[in-house]
């Protein structure tokens, strides 16, 4: 396998043509290095598409500039559900300092250590695939013209397929595609201007007062996590028994494509909680109030299912950036204590810790430090024999879709308002008072540890949502301890099986509708309008 490295000294230019068999990986990489040797500036425009097939898609335009040693990319959403809108309006990479600046909103930048070297020679797609290893060159087609497709993969925590599409004659990078966990990110280059003059102010660093510093990454911690996935990332089956902070016992079985969990609370008069995934169909079932309820999610491709299931069982999944590693002990066993941050949400960063056995690499304990919840892994049995009854799935259960599914109303995107939607803390007496007065109610079930809740809350800043919800009694139901008796009673009373959940009640107290998971501003508008007389 060959790793794509630009700026190779003395590389000879391969005479290429769109006719005939494609070159080898080494020949194409050498030709690319020679073609762009000495290039220190460029400008690029294109369209990025994030697509979950059969689910939802978002398209954004991007405008990028590069002049050694900096690259700046600005994004603007074109279309797609609000919940999948591009999260960051701009990024700035400084190769000389080994730092990346990420803007979360105007006037707010985060900076972190990021040493990719000078990766900007081929445009934005090159930066996204800087660590890919390439194994083949295939024939392809882009907008009716032949291209050479450089095929490779990245496999840090979660394996992905990487494709770079090159014009055979000019070696211009026309398309970049990254497939991971059934989702695809595609960048199509509309215009590429090598050697373009870039104004100095475009690549100027953000004012110091606007920059917030992120915790540096820990390469040693990342190495331990990679070893864990290398050891266990391809399991055919497993069994996990874990004890949560409140004493509840959760048993989890996995055998492709079924992932099943049973949660019981010893000593408490609560019924067991059952849930099951059909990863092939993208169906998630929860047994509540004596019946099964089904939710539809994107299906998980076969190659990702073992990692998805294990990550779900042990709280270790994609999106984390690992920032610390220390030696520790758990019940006399020598362990690494790994600290990780959920990297996609910069303004509110959930922190999690994992204790990993230094000999077996099994996860022994997990802590969610935002709410100081800790769970202990009592049993982890790789390649376990799963009882047949644990692989049975409910039949005939309708599936409700979850996530950003509906487009915005015809009036288009709304204006973002800084203050957002005001809320009152939930209380049963407030709910009863609203019913007596004949007022509609907006219930928001959330928790400070809930990652999708932060994304949903962006829709609460839409001016149209604020106006539509003005006449509602708005009650926020915080569930910091999902498994506590108090939280369980609220969840059962309001049929809440996932966070976030938004419920609308008419003035007579009857439910008019609900949204489960991340919803767009347009979906919330339609939901609120259902409660009108």
Order of alpha helices (4+ residues) and beta strands (2+ residues): beta-alpha-beta-beta-beta-beta-beta-beta-alpha-beta-beta-beta-beta-beta-beta-alpha-beta-beta-beta-beta-beta-beta-alpha-beta-beta-beta-beta-beta-beta-beta-alpha-beta-alpha-alpha-beta-alpha-beta-beta-alpha
